[in-house]
């Protein structure tokens, strides 16, 4: 049994740089190379690709790995990817063909069972599923766990190709295989899932998107992440030597809080994770130790994600410059929509179902109170949704004429006329695990995979923080922006956004807990928020995690008309929130920001 193994992640999304695969093969000294290609809406994009006979898998898998397969085989590297998407067998066949061209013999396993589209009608017999699913889904896929990946590796696979699975399962499957972890080793499964979660977004844990971006060297050659993992569940996060980027307590902590919701009950297929006690320690340049994950039995259900057609949308942009550019752009945007709506109505179309005008550079993403109509250069965004693409085509024709008929200084439409595009919604339901048949195809054999049944009762939610801030005590001190005492990272899940706020020093956590409350976050984003805000503490990271529900203006990133449909800028915006901190604390000068042990 291995004492320690090295896992590197070369892709955090479909479209990530192909340079990371070569970097890790040539400089990573790895045992496993993994890649996470699937965001929630990616399955719908793959469905559209499949209708064009282009295959239902992510082409990056073959394009990036194909030229490296000889070296991969020589090094004994094992590959795991969810880039199979809607066609894992097609992806495997393309990899076999690429391997044959390179004279390489690889045993490629395919994990099947996540695609539930053919079962949609039968699943609707359950009223809870029927209420959650759209009438005509484009795709319907269960998030499988790590056990089938482990089974494939146990069978001797060199490459494991999956469809939809939990992102973190790619790494956990390798760890279960290498260390023999069973399905009831919940603390270890949580620790392995944490490693997978840190790796799954690629360079987001090695300096990408870091709050202190100016401290991160070598953006042109960012180091892809590597986890050095041990049998006891502990790990060290690092990167290949000689690469750019930064691995620090802060960069890793930001990735841990990314999109997890309740940190004490983060539900995955194999385990319910409790990461509130996770601690990080800087072990030298670009080396961060991770420990402290706890786990509980999984649920009896898989999350199943469906995508569906939700009409069409159109987004047009133009630059507006000069005096009072913000005011000019805003008036022009509303005039364009009014004119297009009138013309579309005359052509027999109904009203636009949703419209949006945002003036980027004039404070619109911050809300009405932060607008600056006197801004000198802005980007005008005009957007609308409609069931009929032809109605949006009318709008597309009316954006450019604004440069002739409206305010001076409208320019920058070099991208050409905007085109209507399908709006793809995302919906989720819970499907009992015993209704999902999971198989591993390896060589000419099909192996049924026994999945741990889980526990029927719902996982206990961890107690949220009191959102009032009433117990804040004495707030005398110096007013500073939140960025002075904290890091932050944000992201999306469907129409919800997650913002993790991490104290730069443990001494700053009380000020964050007491002043950056759910109530203040709710007020900060009230111009977008349709749901509520819940806050939880992660004491091990000196962090607070916020979940904002129904805040992104749609049902997934391709239905929203917002310029930031996934809440990626929310953390940076929240870091402008003013807080009051005693001057003596601000004078502290210690290394390792973000909660070092």
C-alpha positions as CSV (number, residue, x, y, z in Angstrom):
1,X,0.0,0.0,0.0
2,X,1.3,3.4,-0.9
3,X,2.6,5.7,1.9
4,X,1.7,8.8,0.0
5,X,0.4,9.6,-3.5
6,X,0.5,12.7,-5.6
7,X,-2.6,13.9,-7.5
8,X,-2.5,16.8,-9.9
9,X,-5.5,18.5,-11.6
10,X,-5.0,19.8,-15.1
11,X,-8.4,21.3,-15.8
12,X,-11.0,23.1,-13.6
13,X,-13.6,23.6,-16.4
14,X,-14.3,22.9,-20.0
15,X,-12.1,25.3,-21.8
16,X,-9.3,25.5,-19.2
17,X,-5.8,25.9,-20.6
18,X,-4.3,22.8,-22.2
19,X,-0.9,24.0,-21.0
20,X,-1.6,22.5,-17.5
21,X,-1.7,18.9,-18.7
22,X,1.8,19.2,-20.2
23,X,3.1,21.1,-17.2
24,X,1.9,18.4,-14.8
25,X,3.1,15.5,-17.0
26,X,6.6,17.1,-17.5
27,X,7.1,18.6,-14.0
28,X,4.5,17.3,-11.6
29,X,6.1,13.9,-10.6
30,X,2.5,12.5,-10.2
31,X,0.7,9.3,-9.6
32,X,-2.7,10.5,-10.8
33,X,-3.8,13.2,-13.2
34,X,-7.4,14.3,-12.9
35,X,-9.6,16.9,-14.7
36,X,-13.0,18.4,-13.8
37,X,-14.7,19.6,-16.9
38,X,-18.4,19.8,-15.9
39,X,-20.2,22.8,-14.5
40,X,-24.0,22.6,-14.0
41,X,-24.9,24.0,-17.4
42,X,-22.1,22.1,-19.3
43,X,-24.4,19.1,-19.8
44,X,-26.8,21.2,-21.8
45,X,-24.0,22.7,-23.9
46,X,-22.8,19.1,-24.6
47,X,-26.4,18.2,-25.5
48,X,-26.4,21.0,-28.1
49,X,-23.0,19.8,-29.3
50,X,-24.3,16.2,-29.7
51,X,-27.2,17.4,-31.9
52,X,-24.6,18.7,-34.3
53,X,-23.0,15.2,-34.4
54,X,-19.9,16.6,-32.7
55,X,-20.1,14.1,-29.8
56,X,-21.5,14.5,-26.3
57,X,-18.1,14.6,-24.5
58,X,-15.7,17.3,-23.8
59,X,-13.2,17.5,-26.7
60,X,-10.5,19.0,-24.5
61,X,-9.8,15.6,-23.0
62,X,-8.5,14.1,-26.3
63,X,-7.0,17.3,-27.7
64,X,-5.0,18.1,-24.6
65,X,-4.0,14.5,-23.5
66,X,-3.6,12.9,-26.9
67,X,0.0,14.2,-27.6
68,X,1.0,13.3,-24.0
69,X,-0.2,9.7,-23.9
70,X,3.2,8.2,-24.6
71,X,4.8,10.0,-21.7
72,X,1.8,9.3,-19.5
73,X,2.1,5.6,-20.1
74,X,5.9,5.6,-19.6
75,X,5.5,7.3,-16.2
76,X,2.7,5.0,-15.1
77,X,0.4,7.9,-14.6
78,X,-3.3,7.1,-14.2
79,X,-5.9,9.4,-15.6
80,X,-9.4,10.2,-14.2
81,X,-11.8,12.7,-15.9
82,X,-15.5,13.5,-16.0
83,X,-15.0,14.8,-19.5
84,X,-17.1,11.9,-20.8
85,X,-20.1,14.2,-20.2
86,X,-23.1,12.8,-22.0
87,X,-21.0,10.3,-24.0
88,X,-18.4,8.6,-21.8
89,X,-18.0,5.7,-24.3
90,X,-17.4,8.1,-27.1
91,X,-14.8,9.9,-25.1
92,X,-13.1,6.6,-24.3
93,X,-13.2,5.5,-27.9
94,X,-11.5,8.8,-28.9
95,X,-8.8,8.3,-26.3
96,X,-8.2,4.7,-27.5
97,X,-7.8,6.0,-31.1
98,X,-5.4,8.7,-29.9
99,X,-3.4,6.1,-27.9
100,X,-3.3,3.8,-30.9
101,X,-1.9,6.6,-33.1
102,X,0.9,7.0,-30.5
103,X,1.5,3.3,-30.2
104,X,0.3,3.2,-26.6
105,X,-1.8,0.5,-25.1
106,X,-4.1,1.8,-22.3
107,X,-6.9,0.0,-20.4
108,X,-9.7,2.5,-20.3
109,X,-12.7,2.1,-18.0
110,X,-16.0,3.9,-18.4
111,X,-18.4,4.7,-15.5
112,X,-22.0,4.6,-16.6
113,X,-25.3,5.1,-14.8
114,X,-25.5,8.8,-14.2
115,X,-27.7,9.5,-17.3
116,X,-31.3,9.3,-16.2
117,X,-33.0,11.0,-19.1
118,X,-34.7,7.8,-20.3
119,X,-36.1,7.3,-16.8
120,X,-37.5,10.8,-16.4
121,X,-41.1,9.7,-16.9
122,X,-40.8,6.8,-14.4
123,X,-39.1,9.1,-11.9
124,X,-42.0,11.5,-12.1
125,X,-44.1,8.9,-10.3
126,X,-42.6,10.4,-7.2
127,X,-44.5,13.7,-6.6
128,X,-41.4,15.3,-5.1
129,X,-39.4,14.6,-8.2
130,X,-42.2,15.6,-10.5
131,X,-42.5,19.0,-8.8
132,X,-38.7,19.6,-9.2
133,X,-38.2,18.4,-12.8
134,X,-39.0,20.5,-15.9
135,X,-41.6,19.0,-18.3
136,X,-39.1,18.3,-21.1
137,X,-35.5,18.1,-19.8
138,X,-32.6,18.2,-22.3
139,X,-30.4,16.3,-19.8
140,X,-31.0,14.6,-16.5
141,X,-27.9,13.3,-14.7
142,X,-27.2,12.0,-11.2
143,X,-24.1,13.1,-9.4
144,X,-22.4,9.8,-8.9
145,X,-19.7,9.3,-6.2
146,X,-16.2,7.9,-5.9
147,X,-16.9,4.2,-5.4
148,X,-17.3,3.4,-9.2
149,X,-14.0,5.2,-9.9
150,X,-12.4,3.1,-7.1
151,X,-13.8,-0.1,-8.6
152,X,-12.4,0.8,-12.1
153,X,-9.0,1.4,-10.6
154,X,-9.2,-1.8,-8.5
155,X,-9.8,-3.6,-11.9
156,X,-6.6,-2.2,-13.3
157,X,-7.8,0.7,-15.4
158,X,-5.1,3.1,-16.6
159,X,-7.8,5.7,-17.5
160,X,-11.2,6.2,-15.9
161,X,-13.8,8.2,-17.9
162,X,-17.0,9.2,-16.2
163,X,-20.1,11.3,-17.0
164,X,-21.6,13.4,-14.3
165,X,-20.2,12.8,-10.9
166,X,-19.4,14.9,-7.9
167,X,-16.3,17.0,-8.8
168,X,-14.4,16.0,-5.7
169,X,-15.1,12.3,-6.4
170,X,-12.3,12.3,-9.0
171,X,-9.7,12.6,-6.3
172,X,-11.6,10.6,-3.7
173,X,-11.9,7.6,-6.0
174,X,-8.1,7.5,-6.4
175,X,-7.6,7.8,-2.6
176,X,-10.1,5.0,-1.8
177,X,-8.3,2.7,-4.2
178,X,-4.8,3.5,-3.0
179,X,-5.5,3.4,0.7
180,X,-8.3,0.9,0.9
181,X,-10.8,3.3,2.5
182,X,-14.2,1.7,2.9
183,X,-17.6,3.2,2.6
184,X,-18.0,3.7,6.4
185,X,-14.7,5.6,6.9
186,X,-16.5,8.8,7.0
187,X,-13.8,11.1,8.4
188,X,-11.4,9.8,5.7
189,X,-14.0,10.1,3.0
190,X,-14.6,13.7,4.0
191,X,-10.8,14.4,4.1
192,X,-10.4,12.9,0.6
193,X,-13.4,14.9,-0.6
194,X,-11.8,18.0,0.8
195,X,-8.7,17.3,-1.3
196,X,-10.8,16.8,-4.3
197,X,-12.7,20.1,-3.6
198,X,-9.4,22.0,-3.3
199,X,-8.1,20.6,-6.6
200,X,-11.3,20.6,-8.6
201,X,-11.1,24.2,-9.9
202,X,-7.5,24.0,-11.0
203,X,-5.5,27.1,-10.4
204,X,-8.1,28.7,-8.2
205,X,-6.2,27.2,-5.3
206,X,-2.7,28.2,-6.5
207,X,-3.3,31.9,-6.8
208,X,-6.0,32.2,-9.4
209,X,-8.8,34.6,-8.3
210,X,-6.9,35.3,-5.1
211,X,-8.0,38.5,-3.2
212,X,-4.4,39.7,-3.0
213,X,-3.9,39.2,-6.7
214,X,-1.0,41.6,-6.8
215,X,1.1,39.3,-4.7
216,X,0.7,36.3,-7.1
217,X,3.7,36.0,-9.5
218,X,3.8,34.4,-12.9
219,X,0.2,34.6,-14.2
220,X,1.6,33.6,-17.7
221,X,2.7,30.2,-16.3
222,X,0.4,29.5,-13.4
223,X,1.2,26.3,-11.5
224,X,-1.6,23.7,-11.6
225,X,-2.4,22.2,-8.2
226,X,-0.9,19.1,-6.7
227,X,-2.1,17.3,-3.6
228,X,0.4,15.1,-1.7
229,X,-1.9,12.7,0.2
230,X,-1.4,10.3,3.0
231,X,-3.4,7.3,4.3
232,X,-4.5,9.2,7.4
233,X,-6.4,11.8,5.3
234,X,-3.9,14.6,5.7
235,X,-2.5,16.3,2.6
236,X,-0.2,19.0,1.5
237,X,-1.2,21.2,-1.4
238,X,1.6,22.4,-3.7
239,X,2.4,22.9,-7.4
240,X,5.1,21.9,-9.8
241,X,8.5,23.6,-9.2
242,X,9.4,26.5,-11.3
243,X,5.9,27.5,-12.1
244,X,4.0,30.7,-11.4
245,X,1.2,31.2,-9.0
246,X,1.1,31.0,-5.2
247,X,0.2,28.3,-2.7
248,X,-0.5,29.9,0.7
249,X,-2.9,29.5,3.5
250,X,-4.9,32.3,2.0
251,X,-5.2,30.8,-1.5
252,X,-6.2,27.4,-0.2
253,X,-8.6,28.7,2.3
254,X,-10.4,30.7,-0.4
255,X,-10.9,27.6,-2.4
256,X,-12.2,25.6,0.6
257,X,-15.0,28.1,1.2
258,X,-15.9,28.2,-2.5
259,X,-19.5,27.1,-3.2
260,X,-20.0,24.8,-0.2
261,X,-23.1,26.4,1.5
262,X,-23.4,24.9,5.0
263,X,-19.8,24.0,5.9
264,X,-21.0,21.6,8.6
265,X,-23.3,19.7,6.3
266,X,-21.8,19.7,2.8
267,X,-23.7,16.9,1.1
268,X,-21.8,14.7,-1.3
269,X,-22.7,11.2,-2.7
270,X,-20.2,9.3,-0.5
271,X,-20.3,11.4,2.7
272,X,-21.8,14.4,4.4
273,X,-18.8,16.6,5.1
274,X,-18.1,18.8,8.2
275,X,-15.3,21.1,7.4
276,X,-15.8,23.6,10.2
277,X,-12.7,22.3,12.0
278,X,-10.4,22.1,9.0
279,X,-7.1,23.8,9.7
280,X,-4.3,24.9,7.4
281,X,-0.6,25.4,8.0
282,X,2.1,26.9,5.8
283,X,4.9,24.2,5.6
284,X,7.3,26.3,3.4
285,X,7.1,28.1,0.1
286,X,4.1,26.9,-1.9
287,X,3.3,24.1,0.6
288,X,0.1,24.1,2.7
289,X,-0.9,21.3,5.0
290,X,-4.6,20.4,5.3
291,X,-6.2,18.5,8.1
292,X,-9.3,18.3,10.4
293,X,-12.1,17.2,8.1
294,X,-14.9,15.2,9.7
295,X,-17.6,13.2,8.0
296,X,-21.0,11.6,8.6
297,X,-23.0,9.0,6.7
298,X,-24.3,10.0,3.3
299,X,-27.9,10.3,2.3
300,X,-29.9,7.7,0.5
301,X,-30.3,9.9,-2.5
302,X,-28.3,11.3,-5.4
303,X,-28.6,14.9,-6.5
304,X,-29.8,14.8,-10.1
305,X,-29.4,17.9,-12.2
306,X,-31.7,18.6,-15.2
307,X,-31.2,21.2,-17.9
308,X,-34.1,22.5,-20.1
309,X,-34.9,25.0,-22.7
310,X,-36.2,28.2,-21.2
311,X,-36.8,30.4,-24.2
312,X,-34.1,32.6,-25.6
313,X,-32.0,35.6,-24.5
314,X,-30.0,38.3,-26.1
315,X,-27.3,40.5,-24.6
316,X,-25.9,43.5,-26.5
317,X,-23.1,45.8,-25.4
318,X,-21.6,49.1,-26.4
319,X,-19.0,51.5,-25.0
320,X,-20.2,55.0,-24.1
321,X,-17.6,57.7,-23.4
322,X,-17.2,61.3,-22.5
323,X,-19.1,63.7,-20.2
324,X,-21.9,62.1,-18.2
325,X,-21.3,58.7,-19.9
326,X,-23.2,56.9,-17.2
327,X,-26.4,58.9,-17.6
328,X,-26.2,58.8,-21.4
329,X,-25.8,55.1,-21.4
330,X,-28.6,54.4,-19.0
331,X,-31.1,56.5,-21.0
332,X,-30.0,54.9,-24.3
333,X,-30.4,51.4,-22.9
334,X,-34.0,52.0,-21.8
335,X,-34.8,53.7,-25.1
336,X,-33.4,50.8,-27.1
337,X,-35.6,48.4,-25.1
338,X,-38.7,50.6,-25.5
339,X,-38.1,51.0,-29.2
340,X,-37.4,47.3,-29.8
341,X,-40.4,46.2,-27.7
342,X,-42.7,48.5,-29.8
343,X,-41.3,47.2,-33.1
344,X,-41.5,43.6,-31.9
345,X,-45.1,44.1,-30.9
346,X,-46.0,45.6,-34.3
347,X,-44.5,42.4,-35.8
348,X,-46.9,40.3,-33.8
349,X,-44.7,39.3,-30.9
350,X,-45.6,39.5,-27.2
351,X,-43.7,41.6,-24.7
352,X,-40.2,40.7,-23.6
353,X,-40.5,38.4,-20.6
354,X,-37.4,39.9,-18.8
355,X,-35.3,42.9,-19.6
356,X,-32.1,44.3,-18.1
357,X,-30.1,47.5,-18.5
358,X,-26.7,47.6,-16.7
359,X,-24.2,50.4,-17.0
360,X,-20.8,48.8,-16.1
361,X,-18.5,51.5,-14.7
362,X,-21.3,53.6,-13.3
363,X,-22.0,51.4,-10.3
364,X,-25.1,49.5,-11.5
365,X,-23.9,46.1,-10.2
366,X,-23.7,47.7,-6.7
367,X,-27.3,49.0,-6.7
368,X,-29.1,52.2,-7.2
369,X,-27.5,54.0,-4.2
370,X,-24.0,53.5,-5.7
371,X,-24.7,54.8,-9.2
372,X,-22.5,57.4,-10.8
373,X,-24.1,59.0,-13.8
374,X,-21.1,61.3,-14.2
375,X,-18.7,58.4,-15.0
376,X,-16.6,59.2,-18.0
377,X,-16.4,55.8,-19.7
378,X,-18.8,52.9,-19.3
379,X,-20.1,49.8,-21.0
380,X,-23.8,49.7,-21.7
381,X,-25.4,46.3,-21.5
382,X,-28.9,45.8,-22.9
383,X,-30.5,42.4,-22.5
384,X,-33.9,40.6,-22.8
385,X,-35.5,37.2,-22.8
386,X,-38.4,36.0,-24.9
387,X,-39.9,32.6,-25.8
388,X,-39.4,33.4,-29.5
389,X,-35.9,34.1,-30.9
390,X,-37.5,36.2,-33.7
391,X,-38.6,38.8,-31.1
392,X,-35.1,39.1,-29.8
393,X,-33.8,39.5,-33.4
394,X,-35.7,42.8,-33.5
395,X,-33.8,43.9,-30.4
396,X,-30.5,42.9,-32.0
397,X,-31.1,45.2,-34.9
398,X,-31.9,48.2,-32.6
399,X,-28.7,48.3,-30.6
400,X,-26.3,49.7,-33.2
401,X,-28.7,52.5,-34.4
402,X,-28.3,54.1,-30.9
403,X,-24.9,55.3,-32.1
404,X,-26.7,57.4,-34.7
405,X,-29.9,58.4,-33.0
406,X,-29.2,58.9,-29.4
407,X,-26.3,60.1,-27.2
408,X,-22.9,61.2,-28.4
409,X,-20.0,58.9,-27.5
410,X,-21.7,55.5,-28.2
411,X,-19.1,53.3,-29.8
412,X,-17.2,50.0,-29.4
413,X,-19.7,47.6,-31.1
414,X,-16.8,45.9,-33.0
415,X,-18.1,42.5,-32.0
416,X,-20.9,42.8,-34.5
417,X,-24.6,42.4,-34.0
418,X,-25.6,40.4,-31.0
419,X,-27.5,37.2,-31.7
420,X,-30.3,35.5,-29.8
421,X,-29.2,32.3,-28.0
422,X,-31.1,29.6,-26.2
423,X,-31.6,30.2,-22.5
424,X,-30.8,26.9,-20.7
425,X,-32.3,26.5,-17.2
426,X,-31.0,24.2,-14.5
427,X,-33.2,22.3,-12.0
428,X,-32.3,19.7,-9.4
429,X,-34.1,16.8,-7.7
430,X,-33.2,14.0,-5.3
431,X,-33.3,10.5,-6.7
432,X,-33.0,7.5,-4.5
433,X,-29.7,5.7,-5.0
434,X,-31.4,2.3,-5.3
435,X,-33.1,3.6,-8.5
436,X,-29.7,4.3,-10.1
437,X,-27.8,1.4,-11.7
438,X,-24.1,2.2,-11.6
439,X,-21.7,0.1,-13.8
440,X,-18.1,0.1,-14.8
441,X,-17.2,-1.0,-18.3
442,X,-13.6,-2.3,-18.5
443,X,-12.3,-4.3,-21.4
444,X,-15.2,-6.5,-22.4
445,X,-16.7,-6.8,-18.9
446,X,-19.5,-4.8,-17.3
447,X,-19.2,-4.7,-13.5
448,X,-22.1,-3.7,-11.4
449,X,-21.1,-1.4,-8.6
450,X,-22.6,-1.8,-5.1
451,X,-23.3,1.7,-3.7
452,X,-23.5,2.2,0.1
453,X,-27.2,2.8,0.9
454,X,-26.7,5.8,3.2
455,X,-28.8,7.0,6.0
456,X,-32.5,7.8,5.5
457,X,-32.7,10.8,7.8
458,X,-31.7,14.2,6.5
459,X,-28.2,15.5,7.5
460,X,-28.4,17.9,10.4
461,X,-27.8,21.4,9.4
462,X,-25.1,23.2,11.4
463,X,-26.3,26.2,13.5
464,X,-26.2,29.4,11.6
465,X,-24.7,32.6,13.1
466,X,-27.1,35.1,14.6
467,X,-27.4,37.7,11.8
468,X,-28.3,40.7,13.9
469,X,-24.8,41.7,15.2
470,X,-26.5,42.7,18.5
471,X,-23.7,41.1,20.6
472,X,-20.9,43.2,19.0
473,X,-19.9,45.1,22.1
474,X,-17.6,48.1,21.8
475,X,-17.0,49.1,18.1
476,X,-14.6,52.0,18.8
477,X,-11.6,52.0,16.5
478,X,-10.6,52.8,13.0
479,X,-13.1,52.4,10.0
480,X,-11.5,50.3,7.2
481,X,-12.8,48.4,4.3
482,X,-13.4,44.7,5.0
483,X,-10.5,43.9,2.6
484,X,-8.1,45.3,5.2
485,X,-8.8,42.4,7.5
486,X,-10.2,39.6,5.3
487,X,-10.0,37.6,2.1
488,X,-13.1,36.5,0.2
489,X,-14.2,34.2,-2.6
490,X,-17.6,33.8,-4.2
491,X,-19.4,31.5,-6.7
492,X,-22.8,30.1,-7.7
493,X,-25.0,27.1,-7.4
494,X,-28.0,27.5,-9.6
495,X,-29.7,30.8,-8.6
496,X,-27.8,31.0,-5.3
497,X,-24.5,32.6,-4.5
498,X,-21.9,31.6,-1.9
499,X,-19.5,34.2,-0.3
500,X,-16.8,33.0,2.0
501,X,-15.0,35.6,4.1
502,X,-11.7,34.6,5.8
503,X,-10.0,36.6,8.5
504,X,-6.4,37.6,7.6
505,X,-5.5,37.0,11.3
506,X,-7.4,35.1,14.0
507,X,-7.8,38.4,16.0
508,X,-9.9,39.8,13.2
509,X,-12.6,37.1,13.3
510,X,-14.6,38.7,16.1
511,X,-15.0,41.9,14.1
512,X,-16.1,39.9,11.0
513,X,-18.5,37.7,13.0
514,X,-20.0,40.8,14.7
515,X,-20.1,43.3,11.9
516,X,-20.3,41.3,8.7
517,X,-23.6,39.8,9.5
518,X,-26.2,38.1,7.4
519,X,-28.3,41.2,7.8
520,X,-25.6,43.5,6.5
521,X,-24.9,41.2,3.6
522,X,-28.6,41.1,2.8
523,X,-28.7,44.9,2.7
524,X,-25.5,45.1,0.6
525,X,-27.1,42.9,-2.1
526,X,-30.7,43.9,-1.7
527,X,-31.0,45.2,-5.3
528,X,-30.4,41.6,-6.5
529,X,-31.6,39.5,-3.6
530,X,-35.0,37.7,-3.9
531,X,-34.3,35.1,-1.2
532,X,-32.5,35.3,2.1
533,X,-29.0,35.1,3.6
534,X,-27.6,32.6,6.0
535,X,-24.2,32.7,7.7
536,X,-22.1,29.9,9.2
537,X,-18.8,30.0,10.9
538,X,-15.7,27.9,10.1
539,X,-13.6,28.3,13.2
540,X,-10.7,26.3,11.9
541,X,-10.2,28.7,9.0
542,X,-11.3,31.8,11.0
543,X,-13.9,32.3,8.4
544,X,-17.6,33.0,7.9
545,X,-19.6,31.5,5.0
546,X,-22.7,33.2,3.5
547,X,-25.3,31.7,1.3
548,X,-27.5,34.1,-0.7
549,X,-30.6,32.4,-2.2
550,X,-32.4,33.5,-5.3
551,X,-29.9,36.2,-6.1
552,X,-28.5,35.7,-9.6
553,X,-31.6,36.5,-11.7
554,X,-32.2,33.2,-13.3
555,X,-32.2,29.4,-13.1
556,X,-28.6,28.9,-13.9
557,X,-25.9,31.0,-15.6
558,X,-27.4,30.9,-19.1
559,X,-30.8,32.2,-18.2
560,X,-29.8,35.3,-16.2
561,X,-29.4,38.6,-18.0
562,X,-26.9,39.9,-15.5
563,X,-23.4,40.9,-16.4
564,X,-22.3,38.7,-13.5
565,X,-24.7,35.8,-13.7
566,X,-22.7,33.6,-11.4
567,X,-21.9,36.0,-8.6
568,X,-18.1,35.8,-9.3
569,X,-17.6,39.4,-8.4
570,X,-19.7,39.4,-5.2
571,X,-16.8,38.6,-2.9
572,X,-14.7,41.5,-4.3
573,X,-17.6,43.8,-3.9
574,X,-18.4,42.8,-0.4
575,X,-14.8,43.5,0.6
576,X,-15.6,47.2,0.2
577,X,-18.0,46.9,3.2
578,X,-16.8,49.2,6.0
579,X,-15.9,47.7,9.4
580,X,-14.5,49.2,12.5
581,X,-11.4,47.6,14.0
582,X,-9.3,48.7,17.0
583,X,-6.1,50.4,15.8
584,X,-4.0,48.1,17.9
585,X,-5.2,45.2,15.9
586,X,-4.5,46.9,12.6
587,X,-0.9,47.4,13.7
588,X,-0.4,43.6,14.0
589,X,2.2,42.4,11.5
590,X,2.1,38.6,11.2
591,X,2.8,36.2,8.3
592,X,0.5,33.6,6.7
593,X,-2.8,35.5,6.2
594,X,-6.0,33.6,6.1
595,X,-5.9,31.5,9.3
596,X,-2.6,29.7,9.8
597,X,-2.4,27.2,12.5
